[in-house]
Amino acid sequence: MTDPDILEVSVHIKARPETVFGYFTDPVKYAQWMGSQVTIDAAPGGRYRVRMRDGVEVSGQFVEVEEPRRIVFTWGWTHDLAVAPGSTRVEVSLTEDGDGTIVVLRHHGLPDAAQREHHREGWRVYLNRLAVRATGGDPGPDPNANA
């Protein structure tokens, strides 16, 4: 990555891309690593909505879905117009690597360095939770979501 305005976070998960992909496209699986209520229609133009805590929600729509290698969706908070619903873009690539998958998440369009750092920390936490869940582990309750 060379553009400092693009946030990039990656993780290696000991599961095949087909397995990891489902955790981005199936709302039941998604809620096992992020959020408490998830509405996903994983097709271009489909809805992406994740409820976190105290009414905090992220909202957007799917732009690209290329099973099992790539997912692109728009992203934004319903409560914070600095990053309004659908105002940024998240690209997730899944690359087979031996017995696992390298997940690279790139978040485009965040308005400033403070928002990039805030989202970087959040994505790190969540990708690590995904790595636990996608390999059959229990990451525990989402610390940022109400049940």
N, CA, C and O atoms as a GROMACS GRO file, in nm:
protein
  588
    1MET      N    1   0.085  -0.118   0.000
    1MET     CA    2   0.000   0.000   0.000
    1MET      C    3   0.089   0.124   0.000
    1MET      O    4   0.182   0.134   0.079
    2THR      N    5   0.059   0.218  -0.089
    2THR     CA    6   0.140   0.339  -0.095
    2THR      C    7   0.061   0.465  -0.063
    2THR      O    8   0.122   0.566  -0.029
    3ASP      N    9  -0.070   0.464  -0.072
    3ASP     CA   10  -0.152   0.582  -0.047
    3ASP      C   11  -0.182   0.593   0.103
    3ASP      O   12  -0.252   0.508   0.158
    4PRO      N   13  -0.130   0.697   0.170
    4PRO     CA   14  -0.152   0.710   0.315
    4PRO      C   15  -0.298   0.740   0.350
    4PRO      O   16  -0.337   0.728   0.467
    5ASP      N   17  -0.379   0.779   0.252
    5ASP     CA   18  -0.520   0.809   0.279
    5ASP      C   19  -0.607   0.684   0.278
    5ASP      O   20  -0.726   0.690   0.310
    6ILE      N   21  -0.547   0.570   0.242
    6ILE     CA   22  -0.622   0.444   0.243
    6ILE      C   23  -0.579   0.364   0.364
    6ILE      O   24  -0.460   0.335   0.382
    7LEU      N   25  -0.674   0.330   0.447
    7LEU     CA   26  -0.648   0.246   0.564
    7LEU      C   27  -0.637   0.102   0.514
    7LEU      O   28  -0.720   0.056   0.436
    8GLU      N   29  -0.534   0.030   0.560
    8GLU     CA   30  -0.520  -0.111   0.524
    8GLU      C   31  -0.489  -0.192   0.647
    8GLU      O   32  -0.399  -0.158   0.724
    9VAL      N   33  -0.563  -0.300   0.666
    9VAL     CA   34  -0.544  -0.393   0.776
    9VAL      C   35  -0.550  -0.533   0.717
    9VAL      O   36  -0.631  -0.561   0.629
   10SER      N   37  -0.462  -0.622   0.765
   10SER     CA   38  -0.465  -0.758   0.714
   10SER      C   39  -0.448  -0.859   0.827
   10SER      O   40  -0.401  -0.826   0.936
   11VAL      N   41  -0.489  -0.982   0.798
   11VAL     CA   42  -0.477  -1.091   0.894
   11VAL      C   43  -0.467  -1.221   0.816
   11VAL      O   44  -0.523  -1.235   0.707
   12HIS      N   45  -0.395  -1.317   0.873
   12HIS     CA   46  -0.390  -1.452   0.816
   12HIS      C   47  -0.484  -1.539   0.899
   12HIS      O   48  -0.476  -1.542   1.022
   13ILE      N   49  -0.574  -1.608   0.830
   13ILE     CA   50  -0.672  -1.694   0.897
   13ILE      C   51  -0.650  -1.836   0.849
   13ILE      O   52  -0.642  -1.862   0.729
   14LYS      N   53  -0.642  -1.929   0.942
   14LYS     CA   54  -0.620  -2.070   0.908
   14LYS      C   55  -0.752  -2.136   0.868
   14LYS      O   56  -0.800  -2.228   0.932
   15ALA      N   57  -0.808  -2.085   0.759
   15ALA     CA   58  -0.930  -2.139   0.699
   15ALA      C   59  -0.927  -2.102   0.551
   15ALA      O   60  -0.866  -2.003   0.512
   16ARG      N   61  -0.994  -2.182   0.471
   16ARG     CA   62  -0.995  -2.159   0.327
   16ARG      C   63  -1.075  -2.033   0.292
   16ARG      O   64  -1.164  -1.994   0.368
   17PRO      N   65  -1.046  -1.968   0.178
   17PRO     CA   66  -1.122  -1.850   0.138
   17PRO      C   67  -1.273  -1.872   0.134
   17PRO      O   68  -1.349  -1.782   0.170
   18GLU      N   69  -1.316  -1.991   0.091
   18GLU     CA   70  -1.459  -2.020   0.085
   18GLU      C   71  -1.524  -2.012   0.223
   18GLU      O   72  -1.638  -1.967   0.237
   19THR      N   73  -1.452  -2.054   0.325
   19THR     CA   74  -1.503  -2.048   0.462
   19THR      C   75  -1.507  -1.904   0.510
   19THR      O   76  -1.608  -1.858   0.563
   20VAL      N   77  -1.396  -1.832   0.492
   20VAL     CA   78  -1.388  -1.693   0.539
   20VAL      C   79  -1.490  -1.605   0.467
   20VAL      O   80  -1.553  -1.519   0.529
   21PHE      N   81  -1.507  -1.626   0.338
   21PHE     CA   82  -1.601  -1.547   0.258
   21PHE      C   83  -1.740  -1.547   0.321
   21PHE      O   84  -1.806  -1.443   0.326
   22GLY      N   85  -1.785  -1.663   0.368
   22GLY     CA   86  -1.917  -1.673   0.428
   22GLY      C   87  -1.936  -1.583   0.550
   22GLY      O   88  -2.049  -1.543   0.579
   23TYR      N   89  -1.829  -1.552   0.620
   23TYR     CA   90  -1.839  -1.464   0.736
   23TYR      C   91  -1.857  -1.318   0.698
   23TYR      O   92  -1.883  -1.234   0.784
   24PHE      N   93  -1.844  -1.286   0.569
   24PHE     CA   94  -1.873  -1.152   0.520
   24PHE      C   95  -2.008  -1.143   0.450
   24PHE      O   96  -2.059  -1.033   0.428
   25THR      N   97  -2.067  -1.257   0.414
   25THR     CA   98  -2.187  -1.255   0.331
   25THR      C   99  -2.310  -1.317   0.396
   25THR      O  100  -2.421  -1.297   0.346
   26ASP      N  101  -2.294  -1.390   0.503
   26ASP     CA  102  -2.405  -1.453   0.574
   26ASP      C  103  -2.430  -1.375   0.703
   26ASP      O  104  -2.340  -1.367   0.786
   27PRO      N  105  -2.549  -1.316   0.721
   27PRO     CA  106  -2.572  -1.232   0.838
   27PRO      C  107  -2.557  -1.305   0.972
   27PRO      O  108  -2.513  -1.245   1.070
   28VAL      N  109  -2.593  -1.432   0.977
   28VAL     CA  110  -2.578  -1.508   1.101
   28VAL      C  111  -2.431  -1.524   1.135
   28VAL      O  112  -2.390  -1.504   1.250
   29LYS      N  113  -2.350  -1.560   1.036
   29LYS     CA  114  -2.206  -1.574   1.059
   29LYS      C  115  -2.141  -1.440   1.088
   29LYS      O  116  -2.052  -1.431   1.173
   30TYR      N  117  -2.183  -1.334   1.019
   30TYR     CA  118  -2.125  -1.202   1.041
   30TYR      C  119  -2.142  -1.159   1.187
   30TYR      O  120  -2.048  -1.108   1.249
   31ALA      N  121  -2.260  -1.180   1.240
   31ALA     CA  122  -2.288  -1.140   1.379
   31ALA      C  123  -2.207  -1.219   1.480
   31ALA      O  124  -2.204  -1.181   1.598
   32GLN      N  125  -2.143  -1.327   1.440
   32GLN     CA  126  -2.060  -1.405   1.531
   32GLN      C  127  -1.924  -1.339   1.555
   32GLN      O  128  -1.852  -1.379   1.646
   33TRP      N  129  -1.890  -1.238   1.475
   33TRP     CA  130  -1.761  -1.170   1.496
   33TRP      C  131  -1.774  -1.018   1.503
   33TRP      O  132  -1.683  -0.950   1.550
   34MET      N  133  -1.890  -0.964   1.455
   34MET     CA  134  -1.907  -0.819   1.459
   34MET      C  135  -2.054  -0.783   1.467
   34MET      O  136  -2.136  -0.830   1.387
   35GLY      N  137  -2.087  -0.700   1.566
   35GLY     CA  138  -2.223  -0.649   1.578
   35GLY      C  139  -2.315  -0.742   1.652
   35GLY      O  140  -2.278  -0.852   1.692
   36SER      N  141  -2.439  -0.694   1.670
   36SER     CA  142  -2.540  -0.775   1.739
   36SER      C  143  -2.657  -0.806   1.648
   36SER      O  144  -2.720  -0.911   1.661
   37GLN      N  145  -2.687  -0.717   1.556
   37GLN     CA  146  -2.792  -0.740   1.458
   37GLN      C  147  -2.733  -0.705   1.322
   37GLN      O  148  -2.677  -0.596   1.304
   38VAL      N  149  -2.746  -0.797   1.228
   38VAL     CA  150  -2.684  -0.778   1.097
   38VAL      C  151  -2.787  -0.803   0.989
   38VAL      O  152  -2.857  -0.904   0.990
   39THR      N  153  -2.796  -0.710   0.895
   39THR     CA  154  -2.880  -0.726   0.777
   39THR      C  155  -2.787  -0.718   0.657
   39THR      O  156  -2.726  -0.614   0.631
   40ILE      N  157  -2.778  -0.828   0.584
   40ILE     CA  158  -2.689  -0.834   0.469
   40ILE      C  159  -2.763  -0.898   0.353
   40ILE      O  160  -2.825  -1.003   0.367
   41ASP      N  161  -2.757  -0.832   0.238
   41ASP     CA  162  -2.800  -0.890   0.112
   41ASP      C  163  -2.678  -0.881   0.020
   41ASP      O  164  -2.659  -0.782  -0.051
   42ALA      N  165  -2.597  -0.985   0.024
   42ALA     CA  166  -2.464  -0.982  -0.040
   42ALA      C  167  -2.472  -1.000  -0.191
   42ALA      O  168  -2.432  -1.103  -0.246
   43ALA      N  169  -2.524  -0.896  -0.257
   43ALA     CA  170  -2.527  -0.887  -0.402
   43ALA      C  171  -2.512  -0.740  -0.437
   43ALA      O  172  -2.553  -0.654  -0.359
   44PRO      N  173  -2.455  -0.708  -0.553
   44PRO     CA  174  -2.441  -0.567  -0.588
   44PRO      C  175  -2.574  -0.492  -0.572
   44PRO      O  176  -2.678  -0.535  -0.623
   45GLY      N  177  -2.568  -0.381  -0.500
   45GLY     CA  178  -2.687  -0.303  -0.469
   45GLY      C  179  -2.759  -0.348  -0.344
   45GLY      O  180  -2.852  -0.280  -0.298
   46GLY      N  181  -2.717  -0.463  -0.287
   46GLY     CA  182  -2.781  -0.517  -0.167
   46GLY      C  183  -2.742  -0.440  -0.042
   46GLY      O  184  -2.641  -0.371  -0.038
   47ARG      N  185  -2.824  -0.454   0.057
   47ARG     CA  186  -2.809  -0.380   0.183
   47ARG      C  187  -2.699  -0.438   0.272
   47ARG      O  188  -2.680  -0.559   0.280
   48TYR      N  189  -2.628  -0.347   0.338
   48TYR     CA  190  -2.527  -0.382   0.440
   48TYR      C  191  -2.559  -0.296   0.561
   48TYR      O  192  -2.549  -0.173   0.556
   49ARG      N  193  -2.596  -0.360   0.672
   49ARG     CA  194  -2.629  -0.285   0.794
   49ARG      C  195  -2.590  -0.369   0.915
   49ARG      O  196  -2.626  -0.486   0.926
   50VAL      N  197  -2.514  -0.306   1.007
   50VAL     CA  198  -2.468  -0.375   1.127
   50VAL      C  199  -2.496  -0.285   1.247
   50VAL      O  200  -2.451  -0.171   1.253
   51ARG      N  201  -2.572  -0.339   1.342
   51ARG     CA  202  -2.601  -0.265   1.466
   51ARG      C  203  -2.494  -0.299   1.568
   51ARG      O  204  -2.461  -0.416   1.590
   52MET      N  205  -2.442  -0.196   1.630
   52MET     CA  206  -2.341  -0.213   1.733
   52MET      C  207  -2.407  -0.191   1.869
   52MET      O  208  -2.502  -0.262   1.904
   53ARG      N  209  -2.362  -0.095   1.945
   53ARG     CA  210  -2.415  -0.069   2.079
   53ARG      C  211  -2.497   0.059   2.079
   53ARG      O  212  -2.476   0.149   1.998
   54ASP      N  213  -2.590   0.066   2.173
   54ASP     CA  214  -2.666   0.188   2.201
   54ASP      C  215  -2.718   0.256   2.076
   54ASP      O  216  -2.710   0.379   2.065
   55GLY      N  217  -2.770   0.180   1.982
   55GLY     CA  218  -2.826   0.238   1.860
   55GLY      C  219  -2.724   0.277   1.756
   55GLY      O  220  -2.761   0.330   1.651
   56VAL      N  221  -2.597   0.254   1.781
   56VAL     CA  222  -2.494   0.285   1.683
   56VAL      C  223  -2.500   0.181   1.572
   56VAL      O  224  -2.494   0.060   1.598
   57GLU      N  225  -2.513   0.229   1.449
   57GLU     CA  226  -2.521   0.139   1.335
   57GLU      C  227  -2.433   0.188   1.222
   57GLU      O  228  -2.409   0.308   1.205
   58VAL      N  229  -2.386   0.092   1.144
   58VAL     CA  230  -2.315   0.122   1.022
   58VAL      C  231  -2.406   0.079   0.907
   58VAL      O  232  -2.473  -0.024   0.915
   59SER      N  233  -2.407   0.158   0.801
   59SER     CA  234  -2.498   0.131   0.691
   59SER      C  235  -2.430   0.159   0.558
   59SER      O  236  -2.350   0.251   0.545
   60GLY      N  237  -2.465   0.077   0.460
   60GLY     CA  238  -2.413   0.095   0.325
   60GLY      C  239  -2.478  -0.005   0.233
   60GLY      O  240  -2.585  -0.059   0.262
   61GLN      N  241  -2.410  -0.030   0.122
   61GLN     CA  242  -2.460  -0.131   0.030
   61GLN      C  243  -2.345  -0.202  -0.039
   61GLN      O  244  -2.234  -0.148  -0.050
   62PHE      N  245  -2.372  -0.322  -0.084
   62PHE     CA  246  -2.271  -0.400  -0.155
   62PHE      C  247  -2.250  -0.343  -0.295
   62PHE      O  248  -2.346  -0.306  -0.364
   63VAL      N  249  -2.125  -0.337  -0.336
   63VAL     CA  250  -2.089  -0.288  -0.468
   63VAL      C  251  -2.042  -0.403  -0.555
   63VAL      O  252  -2.084  -0.416  -0.670
   64GLU      N  253  -1.955  -0.488  -0.501
   64GLU     CA  254  -1.903  -0.604  -0.574
   64GLU      C  255  -1.902  -0.725  -0.480
   64GLU      O  256  -1.871  -0.713  -0.361
   65VAL      N  257  -1.936  -0.840  -0.534
   65VAL     CA  258  -1.930  -0.966  -0.459
   65VAL      C  259  -1.878  -1.072  -0.557
   65VAL      O  260  -1.950  -1.116  -0.646
   66GLU      N  261  -1.753  -1.112  -0.538
   66GLU     CA  262  -1.689  -1.211  -0.625
   66GLU      C  263  -1.647  -1.329  -0.538
   66GLU      O  264  -1.535  -1.333  -0.486
   67GLU      N  265  -1.738  -1.424  -0.524
   67GLU     CA  266  -1.713  -1.539  -0.436
   67GLU      C  267  -1.600  -1.625  -0.491
   67GLU      O  268  -1.599  -1.652  -0.611
   68PRO      N  269  -1.506  -1.668  -0.410
   68PRO     CA  270  -1.478  -1.637  -0.270
   68PRO      C  271  -1.360  -1.542  -0.253
   68PRO      O  272  -1.287  -1.554  -0.155
   69ARG      N  273  -1.339  -1.449  -0.344
   69ARG     CA  274  -1.216  -1.372  -0.346
   69ARG      C  275  -1.227  -1.224  -0.310
   69ARG      O  276  -1.129  -1.166  -0.263
   70ARG      N  277  -1.342  -1.162  -0.329
   70ARG     CA  278  -1.348  -1.016  -0.314
   70ARG      C  279  -1.490  -0.972  -0.277
   70ARG      O  280  -1.589  -1.023  -0.328
   71ILE      N  281  -1.494  -0.875  -0.186
   71ILE     CA  282  -1.620  -0.814  -0.144
   71ILE      C  283  -1.593  -0.664  -0.132
   71ILE      O  284  -1.493  -0.623  -0.073
   72VAL      N  285  -1.681  -0.583  -0.188
   72VAL     CA  286  -1.671  -0.438  -0.176
   72VAL      C  287  -1.807  -0.387  -0.132
   72VAL      O  288  -1.910  -0.423  -0.190
   73PHE      N  289  -1.807  -0.302  -0.028
   73PHE     CA  290  -1.932  -0.242   0.017
   73PHE      C  291  -1.906  -0.100   0.064
   73PHE      O  292  -1.794  -0.065   0.102
   74THR      N  293  -2.011  -0.017   0.060
   74THR     CA  294  -1.999   0.118   0.114
   74THR      C  295  -2.024   0.112   0.263
   74THR      O  296  -2.082   0.016   0.314
   75TRP      N  297  -1.980   0.216   0.333
   75TRP     CA  298  -1.978   0.214   0.479
   75TRP      C  299  -1.999   0.354   0.533
   75TRP      O  300  -1.950   0.451   0.476
   76GLY      N  301  -2.071   0.365   0.642
   76GLY     CA  302  -2.084   0.490   0.714
   76GLY      C  303  -2.173   0.472   0.836
   76GLY      O  304  -2.252   0.378   0.843
   77TRP      N  305  -2.159   0.564   0.930
   77TRP     CA  306  -2.233   0.557   1.056
   77TRP      C  307  -2.365   0.630   1.043
   77TRP      O  308  -2.372   0.737   0.981
   78THR      N  309  -2.470   0.574   1.100
   78THR     CA  310  -2.600   0.642   1.097
   78THR      C  311  -2.605   0.756   1.198
   78THR      O  312  -2.692   0.843   1.188
   79HIS      N  313  -2.514   0.758   1.296
   79HIS     CA  314  -2.515   0.858   1.403
   79HIS      C  315  -2.408   0.966   1.386
   79HIS      O  316  -2.407   1.063   1.463
   80ASP      N  317  -2.319   0.954   1.289
   80ASP     CA  318  -2.204   1.044   1.278
   80ASP      C  319  -2.186   1.086   1.133
   80ASP      O  320  -2.133   1.011   1.051
   81LEU      N  321  -2.232   1.206   1.101
   81LEU     CA  322  -2.228   1.251   0.962
   81LEU      C  323  -2.086   1.279   0.912
   81LEU      O  324  -2.068   1.302   0.792
   82ALA      N  325  -1.986   1.279   1.000
   82ALA     CA  326  -1.848   1.291   0.954
   82ALA      C  327  -1.812   1.173   0.864
   82ALA      O  328  -1.731   1.185   0.772
   83VAL      N  329  -1.873   1.058   0.893
   83VAL     CA  330  -1.861   0.938   0.809
   83VAL      C  331  -2.004   0.888   0.790
   83VAL      O  332  -2.047   0.792   0.853
   84ALA      N  333  -2.077   0.957   0.702
   84ALA     CA  334  -2.220   0.931   0.682
   84ALA      C  335  -2.243   0.796   0.614
   84ALA      O  336  -2.153   0.742   0.549
   85PRO      N  337  -2.363   0.740   0.629
   85PRO     CA  338  -2.394   0.612   0.566
   85PRO      C  339  -2.358   0.611   0.418
   85PRO      O  340  -2.394   0.700   0.342
   86GLY      N  341  -2.284   0.507   0.379
   86GLY     CA  342  -2.248   0.489   0.240
   86GLY      C  343  -2.141   0.584   0.186
   86GLY      O  344  -2.113   0.581   0.066
   87SER      N  345  -2.082   0.667   0.271
   87SER     CA  346  -1.989   0.769   0.222
   87SER      C  347  -1.846   0.719   0.201
   87SER      O  348  -1.766   0.788   0.137
   88THR      N  349  -1.812   0.601   0.252
   88THR     CA  350  -1.678   0.546   0.233
   88THR      C  351  -1.692   0.407   0.171
   88THR      O  352  -1.803   0.353   0.161
   89ARG      N  353  -1.580   0.350   0.129
   89ARG     CA  354  -1.582   0.220   0.062
   89ARG      C  355  -1.484   0.125   0.129
   89ARG      O  356  -1.370   0.162   0.157
   90VAL      N  357  -1.530   0.002   0.154
   90VAL     CA  358  -1.446  -0.102   0.213
   90VAL      C  359  -1.428  -0.211   0.108
   90VAL      O  360  -1.525  -0.263   0.053
   91GLU      N  361  -1.302  -0.246   0.082
   91GLU     CA  362  -1.268  -0.354  -0.011
   91GLU      C  363  -1.200  -0.464   0.069
   91GLU      O  364  -1.104  -0.439   0.141
   92VAL      N  365  -1.250  -0.586   0.055
   92VAL     CA  366  -1.193  -0.701   0.124
   92VAL      C  367  -1.147  -0.800   0.018
   92VAL      O  368  -1.225  -0.843  -0.067
   93SER      N  369  -1.019  -0.837   0.024
   93SER     CA  370  -0.969  -0.941  -0.067
   93SER      C  371  -0.927  -1.062   0.016
   93SER      O  372  -0.870  -1.048   0.124
   94LEU      N  373  -0.956  -1.179  -0.038
   94LEU     CA  374  -0.924  -1.306   0.027
   94LEU      C  375  -0.833  -1.383  -0.067
   94LEU      O  376  -0.872  -1.418  -0.179
   95THR      N  377  -0.710  -1.410  -0.021
   95THR     CA  378  -0.613  -1.480  -0.103
   95THR      C  379  -0.570  -1.608  -0.034
   95THR      O  380  -0.525  -1.606   0.080
   96GLU      N  381  -0.583  -1.719  -0.105
   96GLU     CA  382  -0.541  -1.847  -0.049
   96GLU      C  383  -0.392  -1.844  -0.023
   96GLU      O  384  -0.314  -1.795  -0.105
   97ASP      N  385  -0.354  -1.896   0.093
   97ASP     CA  386  -0.214  -1.898   0.134
   97ASP      C  387  -0.187  -2.027   0.210
   97ASP      O  388  -0.210  -2.034   0.331
   98GLY      N  389  -0.139  -2.128   0.139
   98GLY     CA  390  -0.115  -2.257   0.204
   98GLY      C  391  -0.241  -2.313   0.263
   98GLY      O  392  -0.338  -2.339   0.192
   99ASP      N  393  -0.240  -2.332   0.396
   99ASP     CA  394  -0.357  -2.388   0.463
   99ASP      C  395  -0.453  -2.280   0.512
   99ASP      O  396  -0.540  -2.308   0.594
  100GLY      N  397  -0.438  -2.159   0.464
  100GLY     CA  398  -0.522  -2.051   0.514
  100GLY      C  399  -0.552  -1.946   0.410
  100GLY      O  400  -0.542  -1.968   0.290
  101THR      N  401  -0.591  -1.830   0.460
  101THR     CA  402  -0.633  -1.718   0.378
  101THR      C  403  -0.572  -1.590   0.432
  101THR      O  404  -0.574  -1.566   0.553
  102ILE      N  405  -0.519  -1.510   0.343
  102ILE     CA  406  -0.478  -1.375   0.380
  102ILE      C  407  -0.595  -1.283   0.348
  102ILE      O  408  -0.639  -1.274   0.233
  103VAL      N  409  -0.644  -1.216   0.450
  103VAL     CA  410  -0.752  -1.120   0.435
  103VAL      C  411  -0.690  -0.981   0.439
  103VAL      O  412  -0.623  -0.945   0.536
  104VAL      N  413  -0.712  -0.904   0.333
  104VAL     CA  414  -0.665  -0.766   0.329
  104VAL      C  415  -0.789  -0.678   0.317
  104VAL      O  416  -0.867  -0.691   0.223
  105LEU      N  417  -0.806  -0.588   0.413
  105LEU     CA  418  -0.917  -0.495   0.414
  105LEU      C  419  -0.862  -0.355   0.390
  105LEU      O  420  -0.773  -0.309   0.461
  106ARG      N  421  -0.915  -0.290   0.288
  106ARG     CA  422  -0.877  -0.151   0.257
  106ARG      C  423  -1.002  -0.064   0.270
  106ARG      O  424  -1.105  -0.092   0.208
  107HIS      N  425  -0.990   0.041   0.352
  107HIS     CA  426  -1.103   0.132   0.374
  107HIS      C  427  -1.067   0.266   0.310
  107HIS      O  428  -0.972   0.333   0.350
  108HIS      N  429  -1.145   0.304   0.209
  108HIS     CA  430  -1.121   0.425   0.130
  108HIS      C  431  -1.219   0.535   0.169
  108HIS      O  432  -1.334   0.508   0.205
  109GLY      N  433  -1.174   0.659   0.162
  109GLY     CA  434  -1.264   0.773   0.173
  109GLY      C  435  -1.289   0.826   0.312
  109GLY      O  436  -1.373   0.914   0.330
  110LEU      N  437  -1.217   0.776   0.412
  110LEU     CA  438  -1.233   0.833   0.546
  110LEU      C  439  -1.180   0.976   0.543
  110LEU      O  440  -1.078   1.002   0.480
  111PRO      N  441  -1.247   1.069   0.610
  111PRO     CA  442  -1.221   1.211   0.588
  111PRO      C  443  -1.089   1.266   0.644
  111PRO      O  444  -1.042   1.370   0.597
  112ASP      N  445  -1.030   1.199   0.742
  112ASP     CA  446  -0.908   1.256   0.799
  112ASP      C  447  -0.829   1.148   0.874
  112ASP      O  448  -0.875   1.034   0.888
  113ALA      N  449  -0.710   1.186   0.920
  113ALA     CA  450  -0.621   1.091   0.988
  113ALA      C  451  -0.684   1.036   1.117
  113ALA      O  452  -0.665   0.919   1.149
  114ALA      N  453  -0.757   1.119   1.189
  114ALA     CA  454  -0.819   1.072   1.314
  114ALA      C  455  -0.922   0.963   1.284
  114ALA      O  456  -0.928   0.862   1.355
  115GLN      N  457  -1.003   0.982   1.181
  115GLN     CA  458  -1.101   0.879   1.145
  115GLN      C  459  -1.031   0.753   1.094
  115GLN      O  460  -1.075   0.642   1.124
  116ARG      N  461  -0.923   0.768   1.017
  116ARG     CA  462  -0.849   0.651   0.970
  116ARG      C  463  -0.794   0.572   1.088
  116ARG      O  464  -0.802   0.449   1.089
  117GLU      N  465  -0.738   0.640   1.187
  117GLU     CA  466  -0.681   0.570   1.302
  117GLU      C  467  -0.791   0.501   1.385
  117GLU      O  468  -0.774   0.388   1.428
  118HIS      N  469  -0.902   0.570   1.405
  118HIS     CA  470  -1.015   0.512   1.479
  118HIS      C  471  -1.064   0.384   1.409
  118HIS      O  472  -1.085   0.282   1.473
  119HIS      N  473  -1.081   0.392   1.278
  119HIS     CA  474  -1.128   0.275   1.203
  119HIS      C  475  -1.021   0.167   1.194
  119HIS      O  476  -1.054   0.048   1.194
  120ARG      N  477  -0.895   0.205   1.186
  120ARG     CA  478  -0.787   0.106   1.182
  120ARG      C  479  -0.792   0.019   1.308
  120ARG      O  480  -0.785  -0.104   1.300
  121GLU      N  481  -0.804   0.083   1.423
  121GLU     CA  482  -0.810   0.007   1.548
  121GLU      C  483  -0.932  -0.083   1.552
  121GLU      O  484  -0.924  -0.198   1.595
  122GLY      N  485  -1.045  -0.031   1.508
  122GLY     CA  486  -1.166  -0.112   1.505
  122GLY      C  487  -1.153  -0.232   1.412
  122GLY      O  488  -1.188  -0.344   1.450
  123TRP      N  489  -1.104  -0.210   1.291
  123TRP     CA  490  -1.089  -0.321   1.198
  123TRP      C  491  -0.988  -0.424   1.248
  123TRP      O  492  -1.007  -0.544   1.227
  124ARG      N  493  -0.883  -0.380   1.314
  124ARG     CA  494  -0.787  -0.476   1.372
  124ARG      C  495  -0.855  -0.567   1.474
  124ARG      O  496  -0.839  -0.689   1.471
  125VAL      N  497  -0.932  -0.507   1.562
  125VAL     CA  498  -1.005  -0.586   1.663
  125VAL      C  499  -1.097  -0.685   1.593
  125VAL      O  500  -1.098  -0.803   1.627
  126TYR      N  501  -1.174  -0.637   1.496
  126TYR     CA  502  -1.273  -0.724   1.433
  126TYR      C  503  -1.211  -0.831   1.344
  126TYR      O  504  -1.261  -0.944   1.342
  127LEU      N  505  -1.106  -0.801   1.272
  127LEU     CA  506  -1.043  -0.906   1.191
  127LEU      C  507  -0.980  -1.013   1.279
  127LEU      O  508  -0.979  -1.130   1.243
  128ASN      N  509  -0.928  -0.974   1.394
  128ASN     CA  510  -0.876  -1.074   1.487
  128ASN      C  511  -0.990  -1.160   1.543
  128ASN      O  512  -0.972  -1.281   1.560
  129ARG      N  513  -1.105  -1.100   1.571
  129ARG     CA  514  -1.221  -1.178   1.614
  129ARG      C  515  -1.266  -1.273   1.503
  129ARG      O  516  -1.301  -1.388   1.530
  130LEU      N  517  -1.264  -1.225   1.379
  130LEU     CA  518  -1.298  -1.310   1.265
  130LEU      C  519  -1.204  -1.428   1.254
  130LEU      O  520  -1.247  -1.541   1.228
  131ALA      N  521  -1.075  -1.405   1.274
  131ALA     CA  522  -0.976  -1.513   1.265
  131ALA      C  523  -1.006  -1.623   1.367
  131ALA      O  524  -0.988  -1.741   1.337
  132VAL      N  525  -1.050  -1.585   1.485
  132VAL     CA  526  -1.086  -1.684   1.588
  132VAL      C  527  -1.212  -1.759   1.545
  132VAL      O  528  -1.216  -1.882   1.550
  133ARG      N  529  -1.314  -1.686   1.504
  133ARG     CA  530  -1.443  -1.747   1.471
  133ARG      C  531  -1.435  -1.837   1.348
  133ARG      O  532  -1.491  -1.946   1.348
  134ALA      N  533  -1.366  -1.792   1.244
  134ALA     CA  534  -1.360  -1.868   1.118
  134ALA      C  535  -1.284  -1.998   1.133
  134ALA      O  536  -1.294  -2.086   1.047
  135THR      N  537  -1.208  -2.012   1.241
  135THR     CA  538  -1.136  -2.138   1.266
  135THR      C  539  -1.206  -2.222   1.373
  135THR      O  540  -1.148  -2.318   1.425
  136GLY      N  541  -1.330  -2.186   1.405
  136GLY     CA  542  -1.409  -2.266   1.498
  136GLY      C  543  -1.402  -2.222   1.642
  136GLY      O  544  -1.464  -2.284   1.728
  137GLY      N  545  -1.327  -2.117   1.670
  137GLY     CA  546  -1.315  -2.068   1.807
  137GLY      C  547  -1.427  -1.973   1.843
  137GLY      O  548  -1.507  -1.933   1.758
  138ASP      N  549  -1.432  -1.937   1.969
  138ASP     CA  550  -1.531  -1.843   2.020
  138ASP      C  551  -1.460  -1.714   2.060
  138ASP      O  552  -1.387  -1.714   2.158
  139PRO      N  553  -1.480  -1.605   1.986
  139PRO     CA  554  -1.413  -1.479   2.023
  139PRO      C  555  -1.477  -1.409   2.141
  139PRO      O  556  -1.430  -1.304   2.184
  140GLY      N  557  -1.585  -1.468   2.196
  140GLY     CA  558  -1.656  -1.404   2.307
  140GLY      C  559  -1.749  -1.297   2.256
  140GLY      O  560  -1.756  -1.271   2.136
  141PRO      N  561  -1.822  -1.235   2.347
  141PRO     CA  562  -1.916  -1.130   2.306
  141PRO      C  563  -1.843  -1.012   2.244
  141PRO      O  564  -1.732  -0.977   2.286
  142ASP      N  565  -1.905  -0.951   2.146
  142ASP     CA  566  -1.850  -0.831   2.084
  142ASP      C  567  -1.847  -0.721   2.189
  142ASP      O  568  -1.951  -0.684   2.243
  143PRO      N  569  -1.730  -0.667   2.219
  143PRO     CA  570  -1.721  -0.563   2.324
  143PRO      C  571  -1.790  -0.434   2.286
  143PRO      O  572  -1.812  -0.348   2.371
  144ASN      N  573  -1.824  -0.416   2.157
  144ASN     CA  574  -1.886  -0.293   2.110
  144ASN      C  575  -2.031  -0.313   2.070
  144ASN      O  576  -2.088  -0.228   2.001
  145ALA      N  577  -2.092  -0.424   2.112
  145ALA     CA  578  -2.230  -0.450   2.072
  145ALA      C  579  -2.314  -0.491   2.192
  145ALA      O  580  -2.268  -0.559   2.283
  146ASN      N  581  -2.437  -0.447   2.189
  146ASN     CA  582  -2.534  -0.494   2.288
  146ASN      C  583  -2.603  -0.617   2.232
  146ASN      O  584  -2.636  -0.623   2.114
  147ALA      N  585  -2.625  -0.713   2.316
  147ALA     CA  586  -2.695  -0.835   2.271
  147ALA      C  587  -2.840  -0.806   2.244
  147ALA      O  588  -2.914  -0.896   2.205
   0.00000   0.00000   0.00000
